[in-house]
């Protein structure tokens, strides 16, 4: 089993366990879980904290790279 399959299995296991414990639909649990991770990431980004949640928030890397490039340009101008 490669790393990606293991990751999917872990997420599925978490979703299955939550759905079983609460007695609700797995699809709803997955949607809520994804929304929760996205909200956490956006909150951290807005506070200026470095964050990387793989598979959930891919734009964090792009935002970090853009900030780094902007800072490099400002240093070159001085």
BALOBA-1460 file (C-alpha; in Angstrom, 3 decimals):
// residues 78
<rec num="1" residu="x" x="0.000" y="0.000" z="0.000"/>
<rec num="2" residu="x" x="1.536" y="3.311" z="-1.011"/>
<rec num="3" residu="x" x="1.361" y="6.502" z="1.058"/>
<rec num="4" residu="x" x="-1.597" y="8.004" z="-0.791"/>
<rec num="5" residu="x" x="-3.772" y="4.909" z="-0.278"/>
<rec num="6" residu="x" x="-2.812" y="4.821" z="3.388"/>
<rec num="7" residu="x" x="-3.791" y="8.494" z="3.746"/>
<rec num="8" residu="x" x="-7.177" y="7.874" z="2.150"/>
<rec num="9" residu="x" x="-7.700" y="4.881" z="4.372"/>
<rec num="10" residu="x" x="-6.914" y="6.967" z="7.444"/>
<rec num="11" residu="x" x="-9.414" y="9.659" z="6.449"/>
<rec num="12" residu="x" x="-12.033" y="7.041" z="5.689"/>
<rec num="13" residu="x" x="-11.379" y="5.383" z="9.038"/>
<rec num="14" residu="x" x="-11.810" y="8.680" z="10.879"/>
<rec num="15" residu="x" x="-15.018" y="9.460" z="8.985"/>
<rec num="16" residu="x" x="-16.348" y="5.947" z="9.589"/>
<rec num="17" residu="x" x="-15.628" y="6.097" z="13.302"/>
<rec num="18" residu="x" x="-17.243" y="9.513" z="13.761"/>
<rec num="19" residu="x" x="-20.286" y="8.482" z="11.718"/>
<rec num="20" residu="x" x="-20.645" y="5.269" z="13.705"/>
<rec num="21" residu="x" x="-20.252" y="6.977" z="17.091"/>
<rec num="22" residu="x" x="-22.736" y="9.737" z="16.278"/>
<rec num="23" residu="x" x="-25.072" y="7.596" z="14.192"/>
<rec num="24" residu="x" x="-25.060" y="9.929" z="11.185"/>
<rec num="25" residu="x" x="-24.319" y="9.582" z="7.473"/>
<rec num="26" residu="x" x="-20.659" y="9.226" z="6.427"/>
<rec num="27" residu="x" x="-21.105" y="11.725" z="3.592"/>
<rec num="28" residu="x" x="-22.293" y="14.402" z="6.021"/>
<rec num="29" residu="x" x="-19.410" y="13.681" z="8.401"/>
<rec num="30" residu="x" x="-16.897" y="14.005" z="5.548"/>
<rec num="31" residu="x" x="-18.397" y="17.322" z="4.390"/>
<rec num="32" residu="x" x="-18.325" y="18.749" z="7.910"/>
<rec num="33" residu="x" x="-14.765" y="17.520" z="8.470"/>
<rec num="34" residu="x" x="-13.527" y="19.134" z="5.240"/>
<rec num="35" residu="x" x="-15.321" y="22.395" z="6.027"/>
<rec num="36" residu="x" x="-13.832" y="22.423" z="9.520"/>
<rec num="37" residu="x" x="-10.274" y="21.988" z="8.247"/>
<rec num="38" residu="x" x="-10.785" y="24.719" z="5.665"/>
<rec num="39" residu="x" x="-12.146" y="27.127" z="8.289"/>
<rec num="40" residu="x" x="-9.189" y="26.424" z="10.583"/>
<rec num="41" residu="x" x="-6.726" y="27.028" z="7.750"/>
<rec num="42" residu="x" x="-8.370" y="30.293" z="6.674"/>
<rec num="43" residu="x" x="-8.407" y="31.543" z="10.266"/>
<rec num="44" residu="x" x="-4.720" y="30.748" z="10.677"/>
<rec num="45" residu="x" x="-3.862" y="32.393" z="7.358"/>
<rec num="46" residu="x" x="-5.742" y="35.576" z="8.266"/>
<rec num="47" residu="x" x="-3.818" y="35.730" z="11.537"/>
<rec num="48" residu="x" x="-0.550" y="35.431" z="9.627"/>
<rec num="49" residu="x" x="0.363" y="32.028" z="11.013"/>
<rec num="50" residu="x" x="2.215" y="29.583" z="8.759"/>
<rec num="51" residu="x" x="-0.045" y="26.664" z="7.940"/>
<rec num="52" residu="x" x="-0.142" y="23.732" z="5.569"/>
<rec num="53" residu="x" x="-2.969" y="21.235" z="5.667"/>
<rec num="54" residu="x" x="-2.370" y="18.867" z="2.798"/>
<rec num="55" residu="x" x="-5.254" y="17.977" z="0.503"/>
<rec num="56" residu="x" x="-7.468" y="20.532" z="2.234"/>
<rec num="57" residu="x" x="-5.824" y="23.894" z="1.657"/>
<rec num="58" residu="x" x="-3.502" y="23.894" z="-1.311"/>
<rec num="59" residu="x" x="-3.473" y="27.685" z="-1.823"/>
<rec num="60" residu="x" x="-1.404" y="28.158" z="1.348"/>
<rec num="61" residu="x" x="1.772" y="27.221" z="-0.474"/>
<rec num="62" residu="x" x="1.034" y="29.725" z="-3.230"/>
<rec num="63" residu="x" x="0.294" y="32.487" z="-0.708"/>
<rec num="64" residu="x" x="3.527" y="31.765" z="1.160"/>
<rec num="65" residu="x" x="5.531" y="31.769" z="-2.056"/>
<rec num="66" residu="x" x="3.962" y="35.075" z="-3.149"/>
<rec num="67" residu="x" x="4.806" y="36.703" z="0.182"/>
<rec num="68" residu="x" x="8.368" y="35.417" z="-0.003"/>
<rec num="69" residu="x" x="8.767" y="36.798" z="-3.542"/>
<rec num="70" residu="x" x="7.340" y="40.164" z="-2.473"/>
<rec num="71" residu="x" x="9.787" y="40.384" z="0.435"/>
<rec num="72" residu="x" x="12.699" y="39.450" z="-1.838"/>
<rec num="73" residu="x" x="11.766" y="42.233" z="-4.272"/>
<rec num="74" residu="x" x="11.581" y="44.766" z="-1.445"/>
<rec num="75" residu="x" x="15.055" y="43.725" z="-0.245"/>
<rec num="76" residu="x" x="16.481" y="44.076" z="-3.767"/>
<rec num="77" residu="x" x="15.139" y="47.632" z="-4.097"/>
<rec num="78" residu="x" x="16.875" y="48.813" z="-0.909"/>
